[in-house]
């Protein structure tokens, strides 16, 4: 799997050395885990997730946006 990530990083033109360092970074791993915990606590199950006035948008249509804004 690591080789696949490195291949994709190379295809995207990323700095491969920095990418490898970031993949091994405890700080970045902890930030990611904290974000995942926060997402779970807020009922986020995927991306993108949209919140309006602190409420999760469930109906992704113009009328859904408008209803949540008006509420």
Backbone as JSON, one array per atom type, in Angstrom:
{
  "sequence": "XXXXXXXXXXXXXXXXXXXXXXXXXXXXXXXXXXXXXXXXXXXXXXXXXXXXXXXXXXXXXXXXXXXXXXX",
  "N": [[0.83, -1.19, 0.0], [1.96, 1.25, 0.75], [3.7, 1.72, -1.38], [1.87, 2.26, -3.39], [0.75, 4.67, -2.48], [3.03, 6.3, -2.64], [3.5, 6.21, -5.39], [1.21, 7.51, -6.35], [1.57, 10.01, -5.14], [3.86, 10.84, -6.47], [2.86, 10.96, -9.1], [1.13, 13.07, -8.77], [2.88, 15.1, -8.52], [3.98, 15.78, -6.09], [6.3, 16.69, -3.48], [8.3, 14.15, -2.89], [10.05, 13.36, -0.81], [9.23, 15.02, 1.34], [6.6, 14.15, 1.51], [6.97, 11.46, 2.33], [8.13, 11.91, 4.86], [6.01, 13.25, 6.13], [4.1, 11.22, 6.12], [5.11, 9.59, 8.08], [4.99, 11.11, 10.32], [4.33, 11.68, 13.67], [2.99, 13.82, 14.79], [1.28, 14.73, 12.7], [-0.23, 12.42, 12.37], [-1.54, 12.33, 14.86], [-3.06, 14.69, 14.67], [-4.77, 14.02, 12.57], [-6.13, 11.82, 13.73], [-7.44, 13.14, 15.85], [-9.12, 14.83, 14.36], [-10.73, 12.88, 13.19], [-12.05, 11.79, 15.42], [-13.48, 14.05, 16.28], [-15.13, 14.38, 14.04], [-16.68, 12.01, 14.17], [-18.01, 12.5, 16.58], [-19.65, 14.53, 15.78], [-21.35, 13.39, 14.0], [-20.47, 13.03, 11.4], [-20.02, 11.21, 8.54], [-18.76, 11.04, 6.16], [-17.18, 12.76, 3.38], [-17.91, 15.35, 1.05], [-19.15, 17.13, 3.9], [-21.76, 19.22, 4.92], [-22.49, 21.99, 6.91], [-24.84, 24.21, 8.26], [-25.41, 27.01, 10.1], [-24.6, 25.52, 12.33], [-25.94, 23.14, 12.01], [-26.3, 19.97, 10.44], [-26.5, 19.57, 6.97], [-28.85, 17.7, 5.31], [-30.47, 17.31, 3.1], [-29.42, 17.76, 0.02], [-30.05, 19.95, -1.89], [-31.15, 22.89, -3.63], [-33.49, 23.76, -2.39], [-33.25, 22.36, 0.0], [-30.97, 23.55, 1.15], [-32.0, 26.17, 1.43], [-34.16, 25.76, 3.2], [-32.87, 24.94, 5.56], [-31.36, 27.21, 6.1], [-33.42, 29.11, 6.46], [-34.75, 28.0, 8.66]],
  "CA": [[0.0, 0.0, 0.0], [2.86, 2.4, 0.81], [4.2, 1.96, -2.74], [0.77, 2.89, -4.14], [0.68, 6.07, -2.05], [4.18, 7.0, -3.19], [3.28, 6.33, -6.83], [0.2, 8.56, -6.55], [2.21, 11.27, -4.76], [4.75, 11.19, -7.58], [2.01, 11.35, -10.23], [0.56, 14.39, -8.46], [3.95, 16.08, -8.51], [4.31, 16.17, -4.73], [7.67, 16.5, -3.0], [8.24, 12.79, -2.36], [10.74, 13.3, 0.48], [8.33, 15.62, 2.35], [5.46, 13.24, 1.62], [7.38, 10.33, 3.16], [8.29, 12.4, 6.23], [4.68, 13.53, 6.65], [3.43, 9.95, 6.35], [5.67, 9.0, 9.3], [4.92, 12.12, 11.37], [3.42, 11.42, 14.8], [2.16, 15.02, 14.95], [0.22, 14.71, 11.69], [-1.09, 11.29, 12.7], [-2.39, 12.75, 15.99], [-4.02, 15.68, 14.17], [-5.75, 13.27, 11.8], [-6.97, 11.06, 14.66], [-8.3, 14.1, 16.54], [-10.16, 15.23, 13.41], [-11.65, 11.75, 13.01], [-12.87, 11.72, 16.63], [-14.4, 15.18, 16.22], [-16.11, 14.07, 13.0], [-17.6, 11.01, 14.71], [-18.83, 13.15, 17.6], [-20.6, 15.41, 15.11], [-22.17, 12.62, 13.08], [-19.96, 13.1, 10.04], [-19.66, 9.87, 8.1], [-18.06, 11.13, 4.89], [-16.93, 14.1, 2.88], [-18.01, 16.55, 1.87], [-20.28, 17.31, 4.8], [-22.11, 20.64, 4.95], [-23.2, 22.45, 8.09], [-25.36, 25.57, 8.17], [-25.82, 27.44, 11.43], [-24.34, 24.45, 13.27], [-26.77, 21.96, 11.74], [-25.85, 19.22, 9.28], [-27.4, 19.57, 5.82], [-29.15, 16.33, 4.89], [-31.06, 17.36, 1.76], [-28.48, 18.57, -0.77], [-30.69, 20.61, -3.03], [-31.33, 24.31, -3.35], [-34.56, 23.91, -1.39], [-32.72, 21.87, 1.26], [-30.14, 24.63, 1.7], [-32.85, 27.28, 1.81], [-34.94, 25.4, 4.38], [-31.99, 24.95, 6.73], [-31.03, 28.62, 6.36], [-34.61, 29.77, 6.99], [-35.04, 27.48, 10.01]],
  "C": [[0.87, 1.26, 0.0], [3.37, 2.75, -0.59], [3.13, 2.65, -3.59], [0.65, 4.36, -3.78], [1.83, 6.87, -2.65], [4.04, 7.19, -4.7], [2.29, 7.47, -7.12], [0.8, 9.92, -6.22], [3.12, 11.76, -5.88], [3.95, 11.67, -8.78], [1.4, 12.73, -10.03], [1.62, 15.49, -8.42], [4.31, 16.57, -7.11], [5.8, 15.97, -4.45], [7.71, 15.16, -2.27], [8.93, 12.67, -1.0], [9.85, 13.86, 1.59], [7.13, 14.72, 2.57], [5.81, 12.07, 2.53], [7.54, 10.74, 4.62], [6.93, 12.64, 6.86], [3.92, 12.24, 6.96], [3.9, 9.28, 7.65], [5.55, 9.93, 10.51], [3.89, 11.76, 12.44], [2.48, 12.61, 14.99], [0.99, 15.01, 13.96], [-0.75, 13.55, 11.93], [-2.04, 11.66, 13.83], [-3.44, 13.77, 15.54], [-5.14, 14.99, 13.4], [-6.69, 12.49, 12.72], [-7.92, 11.98, 15.42], [-9.43, 14.57, 15.64], [-11.2, 14.12, 13.22], [-12.58, 11.6, 14.22], [-13.91, 12.84, 16.62], [-15.49, 14.94, 15.18], [-17.14, 13.07, 13.51], [-18.54, 11.63, 15.73], [-19.91, 14.04, 16.99], [-21.42, 14.7, 14.04], [-21.71, 12.68, 11.63], [-19.48, 11.71, 9.65], [-18.91, 9.89, 6.77], [-17.83, 12.58, 4.5], [-17.47, 14.2, 1.46], [-19.25, 16.51, 2.76], [-20.52, 18.81, 4.93], [-22.9, 20.93, 6.21], [-23.62, 23.89, 7.86], [-25.9, 25.92, 9.54], [-25.69, 26.3, 12.45], [-25.14, 23.18, 13.06], [-26.34, 21.3, 10.44], [-26.92, 19.24, 8.19], [-27.6, 18.14, 5.36], [-29.71, 16.29, 3.48], [-30.23, 18.31, 0.9], [-29.11, 19.07, -2.06], [-30.82, 22.08, -2.66], [-32.39, 24.51, -2.28], [-34.09, 23.39, -0.02], [-31.84, 22.9, 1.95], [-31.02, 25.75, 2.23], [-33.64, 26.98, 3.08], [-34.09, 25.45, 5.63], [-31.59, 26.37, 7.1], [-32.22, 29.32, 7.0], [-34.97, 29.31, 8.39], [-34.15, 28.13, 11.03]]
}
